[in-house]
């Protein structure tokens, strides 16, 4: 079983050109036991193939990276399932995960949300899509500094805040306050809950 993230940059045409470099950097630094494969297509759209347990963390990470840019945001559909056709290029592979990711992405505008997930387990989807929508109340409103601190925190999860302060060039108190305003702790609790549930479901 794999996960596939399908996404695009919101209103990319009105953003400064630096958004493409920010997106590429985010995709190059995705986290996971198995190195995620990614591809940018149609100018402002992208697709990532990665392990199921790492999908939500990396979706949050991509969002944080993009929101370090003024007025920028991203739409993300996450799909879990099997892969029936393999390919060196992510966009040329196919299977349940790719179809589910596309369906999750296509429904974002319908449900007026920026992130959703579709898996082989409908009850799981109902539960976690509700939780994701609640988390988006915070994530959609991240300012540039808050998004930047979330980015650094995800990249340095085993690092204490004083070290993150040194990396970011800010004081420890400002890092702590920014992460608090971003509801980083609560969002990471959701990510951990997602990770544990997915591992359990896959083992069944």
Secondary structure as a PSIPRED ss2 file (coil, helix, strand):
# PSIPRED VFORMAT (PSIPRED V4.0)

   1 X C   1.000  0.000  0.000
   2 X E   0.000  0.000  1.000
   3 X E   0.000  0.000  1.000
   4 X E   0.000  0.000  1.000
   5 X E   0.000  0.000  1.000
   6 X E   0.000  0.000  1.000
   7 X E   0.000  0.000  1.000
   8 X E   0.000  0.000  1.000
   9 X E   0.000  0.000  1.000
  10 X C   1.000  0.000  0.000
  11 X C   1.000  0.000  0.000
  12 X H   0.000  1.000  0.000
  13 X H   0.000  1.000  0.000
  14 X H   0.000  1.000  0.000
  15 X C   1.000  0.000  0.000
  16 X C   1.000  0.000  0.000
  17 X C   1.000  0.000  0.000
  18 X C   1.000  0.000  0.000
  19 X H   0.000  1.000  0.000
  20 X H   0.000  1.000  0.000
  21 X H   0.000  1.000  0.000
  22 X H   0.000  1.000  0.000
  23 X H   0.000  1.000  0.000
  24 X H   0.000  1.000  0.000
  25 X H   0.000  1.000  0.000
  26 X H   0.000  1.000  0.000
  27 X H   0.000  1.000  0.000
  28 X H   0.000  1.000  0.000
  29 X C   1.000  0.000  0.000
  30 X C   1.000  0.000  0.000
  31 X C   1.000  0.000  0.000
  32 X C   1.000  0.000  0.000
  33 X C   1.000  0.000  0.000
  34 X C   1.000  0.000  0.000
  35 X C   1.000  0.000  0.000
  36 X C   1.000  0.000  0.000
  37 X E   0.000  0.000  1.000
  38 X E   0.000  0.000  1.000
  39 X E   0.000  0.000  1.000
  40 X E   0.000  0.000  1.000
  41 X E   0.000  0.000  1.000
  42 X C   1.000  0.000  0.000
  43 X C   1.000  0.000  0.000
  44 X C   1.000  0.000  0.000
  45 X E   0.000  0.000  1.000
  46 X E   0.000  0.000  1.000
  47 X E   0.000  0.000  1.000
  48 X E   0.000  0.000  1.000
  49 X E   0.000  0.000  1.000
  50 X E   0.000  0.000  1.000
  51 X C   1.000  0.000  0.000
  52 X H   0.000  1.000  0.000
  53 X H   0.000  1.000  0.000
  54 X H   0.000  1.000  0.000
  55 X H   0.000  1.000  0.000
  56 X H   0.000  1.000  0.000
  57 X H   0.000  1.000  0.000
  58 X H   0.000  1.000  0.000
  59 X H   0.000  1.000  0.000
  60 X H   0.000  1.000  0.000
  61 X H   0.000  1.000  0.000
  62 X H   0.000  1.000  0.000
  63 X H   0.000  1.000  0.000
  64 X H   0.000  1.000  0.000
  65 X H   0.000  1.000  0.000
  66 X H   0.000  1.000  0.000
  67 X C   1.000  0.000  0.000
  68 X C   1.000  0.000  0.000
  69 X C   1.000  0.000  0.000
  70 X C   1.000  0.000  0.000
  71 X C   1.000  0.000  0.000
  72 X C   1.000  0.000  0.000
  73 X C   1.000  0.000  0.000
  74 X E   0.000  0.000  1.000
  75 X E   0.000  0.000  1.000
  76 X E   0.000  0.000  1.000
  77 X E   0.000  0.000  1.000
  78 X E   0.000  0.000  1.000
  79 X E   0.000  0.000  1.000
  80 X E   0.000  0.000  1.000
  81 X E   0.000  0.000  1.000
  82 X C   1.000  0.000  0.000
  83 X C   1.000  0.000  0.000
  84 X C   1.000  0.000  0.000
  85 X E   0.000  0.000  1.000
  86 X C   1.000  0.000  0.000
  87 X C   1.000  0.000  0.000
  88 X C   1.000  0.000  0.000
  89 X C   1.000  0.000  0.000
  90 X H   0.000  1.000  0.000
  91 X H   0.000  1.000  0.000
  92 X H   0.000  1.000  0.000
  93 X C   1.000  0.000  0.000
  94 X E   0.000  0.000  1.000
  95 X C   1.000  0.000  0.000
  96 X H   0.000  1.000  0.000
  97 X H   0.000  1.000  0.000
  98 X H   0.000  1.000  0.000
  99 X H   0.000  1.000  0.000
 100 X H   0.000  1.000  0.000
 101 X H   0.000  1.000  0.000
 102 X H   0.000  1.000  0.000
 103 X H   0.000  1.000  0.000
 104 X H   0.000  1.000  0.000
 105 X H   0.000  1.000  0.000
 106 X H   0.000  1.000  0.000
 107 X C   1.000  0.000  0.000
 108 X C   1.000  0.000  0.000
 109 X C   1.000  0.000  0.000
 110 X C   1.000  0.000  0.000
 111 X C   1.000  0.000  0.000
 112 X C   1.000  0.000  0.000
 113 X C   1.000  0.000  0.000
 114 X C   1.000  0.000  0.000
 115 X E   0.000  0.000  1.000
 116 X E   0.000  0.000  1.000
 117 X E   0.000  0.000  1.000
 118 X E   0.000  0.000  1.000
 119 X C   1.000  0.000  0.000
 120 X C   1.000  0.000  0.000
 121 X C   1.000  0.000  0.000
 122 X H   0.000  1.000  0.000
 123 X H   0.000  1.000  0.000
 124 X H   0.000  1.000  0.000
 125 X H   0.000  1.000  0.000
 126 X H   0.000  1.000  0.000
 127 X H   0.000  1.000  0.000
 128 X H   0.000  1.000  0.000
 129 X H   0.000  1.000  0.000
 130 X H   0.000  1.000  0.000
 131 X H   0.000  1.000  0.000
 132 X H   0.000  1.000  0.000
 133 X H   0.000  1.000  0.000
 134 X H   0.000  1.000  0.000
 135 X H   0.000  1.000  0.000
 136 X H   0.000  1.000  0.000
 137 X H   0.000  1.000  0.000
 138 X H   0.000  1.000  0.000
 139 X H   0.000  1.000  0.000
 140 X C   1.000  0.000  0.000
 141 X C   1.000  0.000  0.000
 142 X C   1.000  0.000  0.000
 143 X C   1.000  0.000  0.000
 144 X H   0.000  1.000  0.000
 145 X H   0.000  1.000  0.000
 146 X H   0.000  1.000  0.000
 147 X H   0.000  1.000  0.000
 148 X H   0.000  1.000  0.000
 149 X H   0.000  1.000  0.000
 150 X H   0.000  1.000  0.000
 151 X H   0.000  1.000  0.000
 152 X H   0.000  1.000  0.000
 153 X H   0.000  1.000  0.000
 154 X H   0.000  1.000  0.000
 155 X H   0.000  1.000  0.000
 156 X C   1.000  0.000  0.000
 157 X C   1.000  0.000  0.000
 158 X C   1.000  0.000  0.000
 159 X C   1.000  0.000  0.000
 160 X C   1.000  0.000  0.000
 161 X H   0.000  1.000  0.000
 162 X H   0.000  1.000  0.000
 163 X H   0.000  1.000  0.000
 164 X H   0.000  1.000  0.000
 165 X H   0.000  1.000  0.000
 166 X H   0.000  1.000  0.000
 167 X H   0.000  1.000  0.000
 168 X H   0.000  1.000  0.000
 169 X C   1.000  0.000  0.000
 170 X C   1.000  0.000  0.000
 171 X C   1.000  0.000  0.000
 172 X H   0.000  1.000  0.000
 173 X H   0.000  1.000  0.000
 174 X H   0.000  1.000  0.000
 175 X H   0.000  1.000  0.000
 176 X H   0.000  1.000  0.000
 177 X H   0.000  1.000  0.000
 178 X H   0.000  1.000  0.000
 179 X H   0.000  1.000  0.000
 180 X H   0.000  1.000  0.000
 181 X H   0.000  1.000  0.000
 182 X C   1.000  0.000  0.000
 183 X C   1.000  0.000  0.000
 184 X H   0.000  1.000  0.000
 185 X H   0.000  1.000  0.000
 186 X H   0.000  1.000  0.000
 187 X H   0.000  1.000  0.000
 188 X H   0.000  1.000  0.000
 189 X H   0.000  1.000  0.000
 190 X H   0.000  1.000  0.000
 191 X H   0.000  1.000  0.000
 192 X H   0.000  1.000  0.000
 193 X H   0.000  1.000  0.000
 194 X H   0.000  1.000  0.000
 195 X H   0.000  1.000  0.000
 196 X H   0.000  1.000  0.000
 197 X H   0.000  1.000  0.000
 198 X H   0.000  1.000  0.000
 199 X H   0.000  1.000  0.000
 200 X H   0.000  1.000  0.000
 201 X H   0.000  1.000  0.000
 202 X H   0.000  1.000  0.000
 203 X H   0.000  1.000  0.000
 204 X C   1.000  0.000  0.000
